[in-house]
Each structure stands twice: as C-alpha cells, then as structure tokens.
Amino acid sequence: MGKKPKQKIVLPPDLPPEIPDDEVEVSDEDLQFVKENSGYASLLSTLDTQSITKHVTRVADAKEDTLEKLYEERSRKSSLKKEKEETGLQVDRVDALPIKTLDGKLYYRTAKKTEPENGPSEEEGNADKGLIKLTKAERRAKLKKLKREEKKQGKEVTKAEVQETPQAAVLAEVKEDLTTEEAFESKKRKLAELGDALLTDPDSNIKFLKEMLQLSKDNDPTIVKLGLLSLLAVFKDIVPGYRIRLPTEKELEMKVSKTVRKMRYYESTLLSAYKGYLQRLMILEKKPLFQLVAVRCICSLLDANPHFNFRESLLDATVRNINSSNEAIRKLCCFTIKSLFTNEGKHGGEATVEAVRLIADHVKAYNCQMHPDSVEVFFSLSFYDDLGKPEKADEDQKNKYKKNKKRKNSEASNQLPENDRKKSRKELISKTREEVEADYKAASFTPDVMEQRQMQTETLSAVFETYFRILKHTMQTVVARPEANSGELSTVVESHPLLAPCLKGLGKFAHLIDLDFMGDLMNHLKILASGSSNPGNPSVKGSKCLSVSERLQCCIVAFKVMRNNLEALNVDLQDFFVHLYNLIVEYRPGRDQGEVLAEALKIMLCDDKQHDMQKTAAFIKRLATLSLCFGSPESMAALVTVKNLLQKNVKCRNLLENDIGGGSVAGTIPKYLPYSTDPNLSGALATVLWELNLLSKHYHPAISTLASGISSMSAANSQLLLSKSSPQQAFKDMSLEQELSFPQSGIIKLNNKKRKTSFSATSPSIGSTTVMSSFNEDELQKKLSSHFMIVHEIKENERLRSELDRTTQSLQLYEQYKKQKKLPSKSKNKSASK
C-alpha cells in the first residue's frame, strides 16, 4: 500500500476581536423588540451546528505545536507584506520630474527605501527566537509585562522632564549671566593688559592698537566706552611731537637700515590705527548713547595733539558741536577752542586760523542763529600790534652793514685786485651759513615772523567778517520790519543771540579795525542804538526789536571805537547822547542789565571831559528823577554819576539852589520839559534837584548819605574833588551787598526750637533782628489760632447782637401795636355804658 498523502491543515479565518460580556451593552428596547418578534429569531434556533463544525474537525485534531507554527508563519507573512508596501514610497511632486504621455497624462516616479546593509540585529533575532519558543500563554504574559514596563518608563520620563524643565531654564539663565559677566571681565582685563603693554613699550607692542580698536567695536556699550577711553589715554601718551609723513614709492624702493624700517612700520601702524580710531569716533558722535564720550575724546585729542595728523577732522567735529543743545558738550567744545587760541605754541597758530574760519562759515550757514558761546570764544584771541618791529630794526642794521661792506670792497678793489681763491672761499662760507640758518629755522619751534603776521591778518579778517555779518543781519531785521508791518504790531520778533557777544568783541578789538570800515560801522551803530528805521528823527517810534541793553552796548562800542582811533576819526557823537538820554527812561531794573547801564554812564558821561552845560544839566536831572524809581544798585550808580557831573561842571550846581522861579541860570529855554527826547532842548537849568531831599530819606543808608552829600555842595566852592568811585564799581558793590544781606533778612528760619527766646537787656539795639530770627513755630501757630478764634467770636457775637436787637425792636413794636388796639375798645365800652 502506498503512503497516504499528508492531510493539509487549513486554518480557519481570523475571528473578529473578542469583546468581553461586561462591555456588551444591550438596551431594554432591544430585548423588548426580540420578545415581541420572536418569529424572526427562529433562524438562530434552527441552525445546524453539526454541519458548521464539520469544517473545523481537522483543525481540532491537529497538535498544538503545529498550530502555533502556522499562526507564527501567518503573522510573519503579514509583517513582510507591510514592510514591502512601506518600502515603495512615492516621491513628492516638487522633487521628481514628471513624464507626460501622448494622452496628456502626467506620471511621477517613485523611490524605494533602501534597507540597511547589516539587516536586523542579532539581539532582535534572539528576542524573536525566544518569543517563538515560548507557549502562547507565556508569550502573552511576557508581552503584557513588556507593555507595562514601557508605560511605567514613559510616565517616569515625562515626570522627570516636567520636574527638570524649570530648573534647567533657571540654570541656563544663570549660565548665560555667568558667561556674560566672565566675558565682560575678560574684555576689561584684556583692554587693561593691552594698554599697559603699549604704554610700557610702544615700539614693540604697536600692533596691539588694532586689537584695542577691534574691542571698541563690541556690542556691549560699556566695553565700547572703556575701549574709547583706553585708546584716548594711549594715543595721548604715544603720539609724537611731529606730523608723520609716510614714505613715497621711491623711498620705499630704496634700501634702508633695520632701524629705519622699524621706524617706518611703527609710524605707519600708529597712523592707520589713529585714523581708524577717529573714524570710529565720528560714527559714534552721531549716536546719542555715545555722543558725550565721543566728543570728550575728540576734544581731548585736539587739545593734547593739535600739531598731529588729521587735525582738520578733529577741528570740524569740535566746531560742529560748539552750537550743541547739550550744555555739557557745548561747554567742552568751547573750552577746547579757547585752549587752542591761548596755547598757540603747540600748533604755531595754524589751528587758530582754521578754527576761526570754520566758526565764520558756521555763522554764515546758520544765518546768525547760534548760541552766544559759539562767538564768545573769540574773546580768548590775542593779537600783537608790534609784531615785526624788532625784525625791521635788524634789517636796517643789516642794510647798513652791507652798505659799509660794499664801500670797503670797492675801496679794496681800487687798491689791490682780489684773489680768486679767497673769493671762492667766502662764497662757500656764505652758502654754508645760509644752509645752516635754513635748517635751524626749520628745526626751531619759533615760527617765522612774516608767517605769524600773515596768520594774524587772516584771523582778524575772519573775526571781523563774522562780526560785520551779525551786524548786517541785525540791521536788515531792524530796518525791514517797520516797512513790512506799517500800521500793524509785529507779533513775532526775531531774536539776535549773537549781537551781544558781537558788540563786546567789537569793543575789545576796536583798535584793530581798519579805518576804511569806520564810517559804515558808526552808521550801523547809530541805527541799532536808535532801534528805528529813521535814526535822524528819534521821535519816530519804530518797532523796537532790540532790547535796552543791546542798544546801550551799541553806544558803548561807538565811544570805544572813537577813543581808540581819536587821531584818525572826526565823528560827531551827539546822536549817541540823545539815544542814552532816552534809554535811561526805557530802562527797567528787573528786565535789563544794570551792568551795561553803569558801563554806559561811566564811558559816556564820567570819562568824557568836555560837556555842554545844558546837556549835562539834563542828564543830572533825569538821573536824579529816575533814581527814585530804580533799585538800590541802579540808584547808587546814577547818584555817583550825578556827583561826578556836578563836580566837573560848577555852573550846574545852581540846580541845588531853591529860588522862587526855579534855577538861577535858566538858559535859552525858560521852562523845564521833562518829556523832551533831546537833552539840549529839555531846559533842565530852569529847575531844581528836589529829588535829593527825598533821596536823603532813603531806606538804604549809603544812598541817603550820598544824596545828603550831593545836596550840600555849593556853587561857591569851585574846587574839583572828583570822587574815586565809578558807576560800575558802585553798582557791583551794592549788588554784592544786596546778595549777601538778602538771605539774612528775607529768609526766616522756622525750625529754631533750640534757640533761646530770652534776650539780654544790655542789647536793645539788636532786639528787633533777633526776635525775627528766633521764635517758636508752635507758639506762633497757637497765637495765630487764638487770635483768629477771638476775631471769629467777636464777629459771631456782633451778628448775634444785631439779630437780638432786631427781635427786641420787633417785639417792642408789636407790644405798642397791641396797646394802641386795646385803648379804642375800652373807650367804646365806656360810652355804651353811659
């Protein structure tokens, strides 16, 4: 008999997932529906279970090991199919190029995943083998354990991450702070080390300048500022006392020694680093955060090394910031420019000329609308009048010596012929002497006199150009405004910030002004002092765009110019006296400057030796009248001027006499006109100085004594005893006394509880002052409160009394009315009874 073929084991299809009975939920409606329709469920009762179990008999007879192997093979095949499906992935349409068929359809290529060369690891294989050897129940238990362990590990990892995240963030922040602090300290240390190395040995460590310059470009603003200041200290120390000239191409081609090569390297490195440093300063000077530090470095470099390279850039930056709105920057730049003007030995005067030209250009560019400090720096300039005079004397002596030498040579030539050898020797000696003098002149620090004189001329021309531009600009505004606004009041008045320093500068340098410009200058000053477009007629009131102080300064400058050029000028100053006479009335103590008024009184009235009697009397009367309205300093200056004028003009002392018809000398005008605009037409000789009687009772003892002394002067005493004090000095002394005495008398200290309230009986003269300075605040409050309570009660009592009086009067009237009413009723009853 042949062998029977092995019966193939056919596994049943996979059953649906088993659902436990607890999870199956059957509603009441379903149960009720099945009960009501039991006929429909007859199919389940009539099922043939034998025919159904017939197909699985062979599976039931099979062994368990074979069944397990079959199940494993089925799961392995399904996993292989899934892997094959996953390996073939379609490439994104953006990455792969499509293929277009004739039908117009697009097909995209696909890319397959590459499996790893080594294949699955041995550990995984061993694990799979271990799982295959296990039984079904053991395998399920082991899988459950593995899942539980994975879940526990996942939970632990999430908890650890949640717990570690805030700590990690804090640690990261701390590490960042530590790293930034360490980096900051290391950069500071490096800057200090590099700077120390450069200061100790700059020749060998000159390359460190580039590192320091690179550190100054850091993102940290503190490091940038420290780098800039460190480089400033280094450059101020190592910059040489001469300008560096880089070698030309021909000089570079020549063979030189080691020392020359090293010196060239040092100078080129220093100059390139200095240039980069200045470029960095120019960039940071425009940023608000670094502006002050950058300007300080620029000004310090310019002040310390005005002779070195790139001086033009430093000057441009300094003059540009001379009109800054920041007061610290402006003061720093002004101080640097003044230092350049006073210390011309450092730069030989070249920086002075460049700075003055730049300031003149800025005044022109800004249309004279700059801060006054930008022009006040000109006051530090110094000019020499006798420049070149000793050199002229030396030249005269040299010319005389040459003439005498020529005479001797001519006489010797007539007597004996010159030897050719001696002649050539003399020529060589003269040539060598000239060369030595030229070298000495180039090496010496003293500049040439002719060059210095030329630079002084250029500086003067730039200064007076600036001053005349300011005057011209002010003139245009003064003259143009009344014409444009005729019949209307100008609401907007253009300011003239540079006029006051311009007038002071003209007064200081008046002796250096060219005579060709004197006539125009005096005409401009007349117009500005009048404040109107018609200076010939001061009664015409134009728009007063200038202040009283500025107009007084115009008069002062005119007198200074006149006195400094007395021999060359022949100008009538009568108009300026008229302007001063009117400006005394327009002066206001709190608004205008008293120093300018005192200076005008001194220069125009006290210093002038010749005065007309009528004009002098007019000024005396006006000053005495307005000293009643002025403050103490102005009144003191006015009275000193009055005393000076009365001492110099004896006939004007008739104003001190009290005749019936006024003064004894009336002059051509018999009546005094106090509102006259011309002092010559005021008729002041026809009045008396009655103001001195009131001023002798002034509250200030100095003014009262001075007024009493002036009133006691007589016309018979013709001796001139001029007072030594001037109006300016009197004004300064009185102002200083007022400032010192104001805090003692004006400020009352309230918290003086520790002071003694009792005063000694032996000091009654100072009792009034000590009472004001020592009192108790609590006692004062109590007294005031009690005082006001008493006043309040008095007023309340008065009101109540008035009401009481009214009520009593009304009651009295009512009683009288009742009595009158009762009387007629009684009389009627009596008549009826009769």
Disulfide bonds with the S-S distance in Angstrom:
none
